[in-house]
Amino acid sequence: MNQLELTEKINQDLSQITPNNLKIIAEFVQFIKQKQETNFITPENQQKLEELRQKIAIGTEQIAQGKITDGELVFKALQDKLKHDYGVE
């Protein structure tokens, strides 16, 4: 899958994200940033990458099966949590 196809796939799936998938995606983004900073993959990171790929595959399958939560509801819940826990508006 090339970069454009990946971007289109991500944009398509973002509206159908679950709280669990959001956490997995955040971990994946953090991993990618770390990889870019170090420009290599350690054995530990390779294992983490494989675990994240498996979790993303599970999440994608859940989306395909209709086991989803409205993305707007997820983000509203996150905003409420930030307000409650940290006073962030």
C-alpha positions as CSV (number, residue, x, y, z in Angstrom):
1,M,0.0,0.0,0.0
2,N,1.5,3.3,-1.0
3,Q,1.3,6.5,1.0
4,L,-1.7,8.0,-0.8
5,E,-3.7,4.7,-0.4
6,L,-2.7,4.6,3.2
7,T,-3.8,8.2,3.8
8,E,-7.1,7.6,2.0
9,K,-7.7,4.4,4.1
10,I,-7.0,6.3,7.3
11,N,-9.3,9.2,6.4
12,Q,-12.0,6.7,5.5
13,D,-11.8,4.8,8.8
14,L,-11.3,7.8,11.2
15,S,-15.0,8.5,11.4
16,Q,-15.6,4.9,12.7
17,I,-13.1,4.8,15.5
18,T,-13.6,3.1,18.9
19,P,-11.9,4.3,22.1
20,N,-9.7,1.2,22.1
21,N,-8.7,1.7,18.5
22,L,-7.9,5.4,19.3
23,K,-5.4,4.2,22.0
24,I,-3.8,1.8,19.6
25,I,-3.5,4.4,16.9
26,A,-1.9,6.8,19.3
27,E,0.6,4.2,20.3
28,F,1.4,3.5,16.7
29,V,1.9,7.2,15.9
30,Q,4.2,7.5,18.9
31,F,6.1,4.5,17.7
32,I,6.5,5.9,14.2
33,K,7.8,9.2,15.6
34,Q,10.3,7.4,17.7
35,K,11.4,5.4,14.6
36,Q,11.8,8.6,12.6
37,E,14.0,10.1,15.4
38,T,16.2,7.1,15.6
39,N,16.0,6.0,12.0
40,F,16.3,2.3,12.8
41,I,14.2,-0.4,14.4
42,T,15.5,-2.2,17.4
43,P,14.4,-5.8,18.1
44,E,12.1,-4.4,20.9
45,N,10.6,-1.9,18.5
46,Q,10.1,-4.6,15.8
47,Q,8.1,-6.6,18.3
48,K,6.1,-3.6,19.3
49,L,5.5,-2.8,15.7
50,E,4.2,-6.3,15.0
51,E,1.9,-6.1,18.1
52,L,0.5,-2.8,16.9
53,R,-0.1,-4.1,13.4
54,Q,-2.0,-7.0,14.9
55,K,-4.1,-4.7,17.0
56,I,-4.8,-2.5,14.1
57,A,-5.9,-5.5,12.0
58,I,-8.2,-6.5,14.9
59,G,-9.7,-3.0,15.0
60,T,-10.1,-2.9,11.2
61,E,-12.0,-6.2,11.4
62,Q,-14.2,-4.8,14.2
63,I,-15.0,-1.9,12.0
64,A,-15.8,-4.2,9.1
65,Q,-18.2,-6.1,11.4
66,G,-19.9,-2.9,12.5
67,K,-18.6,-3.0,16.0
68,I,-17.9,0.7,16.1
69,T,-18.7,3.8,18.1
70,D,-19.5,7.1,16.4
71,G,-16.2,9.1,16.2
72,E,-17.9,12.3,17.4
73,L,-19.0,10.6,20.6
74,V,-15.5,9.3,21.2
75,F,-13.9,12.7,20.8
76,K,-16.7,14.3,23.0
77,A,-15.9,11.8,25.7
78,L,-12.1,12.5,25.4
79,Q,-12.8,16.2,25.6
80,D,-14.9,15.8,28.7
81,K,-12.2,13.7,30.3
82,L,-9.6,16.3,29.6
83,K,-11.8,19.0,31.1
84,H,-12.5,16.9,34.1
85,D,-8.9,15.6,34.7
86,Y,-6.8,18.5,33.6
87,G,-9.1,21.5,33.3
88,V,-8.4,21.7,29.6
89,E,-11.0,23.4,27.5
